Amino acid sequence: MKSVEIQGNERTNFGSKYAQLERKAGNVPCVIYGGEAPIHFSAPTLAFKGLVYTAEAKTAKVTVGGSTVEAVIQDLQFHPVTDQLMHIDFIQLVEGKPVTIDIPVKLHGQARGVLNGGKLKSVLRKLSVRAVPASIPESIDLDITDLRIGKSIRVSDVTPEGFEILNATTAVIVTVKKARGAVDDEAEEGTEEGAEAATEAAAEAAAE
């Protein structure tokens, strides 16, 4: 996985009052859990741009007080009105110790149902995954080429390799909805088969 390096400043004063002072100074209060003890730090908001505001799953290499740990985002808090990044909880990556992380879903190909006028709808753009650090995937890739109108790909259709998907197995990841003027896939298939049969019959008649 790609990683973002963050230079953090250790926080020794806690509570909402001090957190607010950090935010006024343009910093984001953070905590890293999962190690021997929580690591409290802050860093400039811009330092998290490539980690938070991206569709990719990335790790963070956080340096605080001369020590560097690798971690992944566990939780984000935004201001309900301004959408300002308020707080980040991280979980430290420890070799052999499973962690839970949201992994982006990447769709490949053009769905057959879309070619026939259907509308593609992505329901889950990320899946919650549990894995040891060495097995965390960068993305979950799905081939949607054969996806027809009215059909869906669910969590149960995904075969995880080295990790566990925590979403409900019945949850829909992507589907093709029928739109006005769309051609029914099965009807199109029947038309294609009929055209092929007619062509073959014409060829046989010409041969006679």
Secondary structure, 3 states (H helix, E strand, C coil): CCEEEEEEEECCCCCHHHHHHHHHCCEEEEEEECCCCCEEEEEEHHHHHHHHCCCCCCEEEEEECCEEEEEEEEEEEECCCCCCEEEEEEEECCCCCCEEEEEEEEEECCCHHHHCCCEEEECCCEEEEEECHHHCCCCEEEECCCCCCCCEEEHHHCCCCCCEECCCCCCEEEEEECCCCCCCHHHHHHHHHHHHHHHHHHHHHHHC
